[in-house]
Amino acid sequence: MRQADIHPSALLGKAVTIGNFVTIQADVVIGDGTYIGPHATIMSGSRIGKNCQIFPGAVIGASAQERKATNLSTYVEVGDHTVIREFVTLNRGAFGNTLIGSHVLLMAYVHVAHDCIIGDHVIVTNAAQLAGHVQLHHHAVIGGMAAVHQFMRVGAYSMVASKSIVRKDVPPFIKVAREPLRYYGINLVALQRNGFTKEQCNNIYYTYRLIYHSQLLLPLALEEVDKQVGHTQEKEMILSFIRNSHKGIVKKTNT
């Protein structure tokens, strides 16, 4: 290990591997078995879980790129078994903590801004950019070079196509694409890969048929979903997500 700069107050777990020319500042905690690649920078306020992989050039814990100054002590918290590829940047929160779940994959050149919350098993593909306060729910996938506007939410098991711009909330279990962003059906492949039954997939499909293809205004469509679709966890996830959307949800395609 050559010329690594590790602050003596940093807390490193067992079997942590530190590459050449790594910088680890004060007020950093790194869990057991984590790998830190060459030239990575782990700044104050970073909390890294167990068995993570942080590749060369990544910068974790830089202050928020936010013009409103706050005096809060905030953190970046990264869960266990998360992979952070080359030149990823994770900023500390400006008003709370930036939270990254477990088993997350952040591919090269991804940027995660202040106060973002990323759930477990999320994949964010190369060069995608997340603005402040974005929420990605568990098992969401963001395509390469996509941009997610501040305060947007992407629901569980949804997929955002590459080069998309997310200006509206993306409900759970669906695919979205094009510019402006549009609904393109349920994310059936992801559901099947994650063990959803045929009945569950059919219920999700029918729910979105009512929401996007019934010609009803959204509040009336949601009432029809409540009436026509049996009580399932998936239905409740969809209804709760949409009813709690402050920015509105993506619209359906016109083709």
Summary of the structure (lengths in Angstrom):
residues: 255
radius of gyration: 19.8
end to end distance: 57.3
largest distance: 65.5
contacts: 905
relative contact order: 0.08
helix: 17%
strand: 27%
